[in-house]
Amino acid sequence: MKLDILYFAWVRERIGVPRETLETDAETVTDLVQELSARDERHALAFSDLRAIRVAVDQDLSDFSAPLAGAREVAFFPPMTGG
């Protein structure tokens, strides 16, 4: 499947791009993260501590076990703080 991957805040800074499109066979967000981490050092560093990252699948807040079947977009971002 073809997915648009969006990166925000420090995740974007570590990876070096705000978005990318890729073909993947990942079944879950965890599978996608493993695939991305294996690509290069920048991705591996950005995903080294998943407790510090939130994910949305098609703009719905999800967890890393979320299925990707039928998804078009996955976004990774740090936890939001209020104030």
C-alpha positions in Angstrom: 0.0 0.0 0.0 1.0 3.6 -0.5 1.2 5.8 2.6 1.9 9.4 3.2 4.1 9.7 6.4 4.0 13.1 8.2 6.6 14.2 10.8 6.1 17.1 13.2 8.3 19.0 15.7 11.5 17.3 16.8 10.5 14.1 15.0 10.7 16.1 11.7 14.0 17.7 12.8 15.6 14.4 13.5 14.5 12.7 10.3 15.2 15.8 8.2 12.0 15.9 6.1 8.4 17.0 7.0 6.8 14.2 4.9 7.5 11.3 2.7 5.4 8.8 0.6 6.3 5.1 0.6 5.1 1.7 -0.5 4.8 -0.6 2.4 3.4 -4.0 3.4 3.3 -3.0 7.1 0.2 -4.3 8.8 0.4 -2.1 11.9 2.0 1.1 13.0 4.6 -0.9 14.9 5.5 -2.7 11.6 5.8 0.6 9.9 8.1 2.0 12.6 10.3 -1.0 12.4 10.5 -0.6 8.6 11.3 3.1 8.9 13.9 2.6 11.6 15.7 0.1 9.4 16.0 2.6 6.6 18.7 4.8 8.1 20.2 6.3 11.2 18.0 9.4 11.2 14.8 7.3 11.3 16.3 4.9 13.9 17.2 7.9 16.2 13.8 9.5 15.8 12.0 6.2 16.7 14.4 5.1 19.4 12.0 5.9 22.3 8.4 5.4 21.3 7.2 6.6 24.7 8.0 10.1 23.4 6.0 9.8 20.2 2.3 9.9 19.4 0.8 8.6 16.2 -2.3 9.4 14.2 -3.7 7.2 11.4 -5.8 9.2 8.9 -5.9 12.0 11.4 -7.3 9.9 14.3 -5.1 9.5 17.3 -4.0 5.9 17.5 -1.6 3.6 19.2 1.3 1.6 17.7 -0.8 -1.6 17.4 -3.3 0.2 15.1 -3.9 -1.6 11.8 -2.9 0.2 8.6 -5.3 -1.7 6.2 -6.9 1.0 4.1 -5.0 3.9 5.7 -3.7 6.7 3.6 -1.7 8.8 6.1 0.3 8.2 9.3 1.5 11.2 11.3 4.2 11.0 14.1 4.5 13.8 16.6 5.6 14.5 20.2 3.0 14.5 23.0 1.1 17.8 23.1 1.3 20.0 26.2 -1.2 22.5 27.3 -0.7 25.7 29.1 
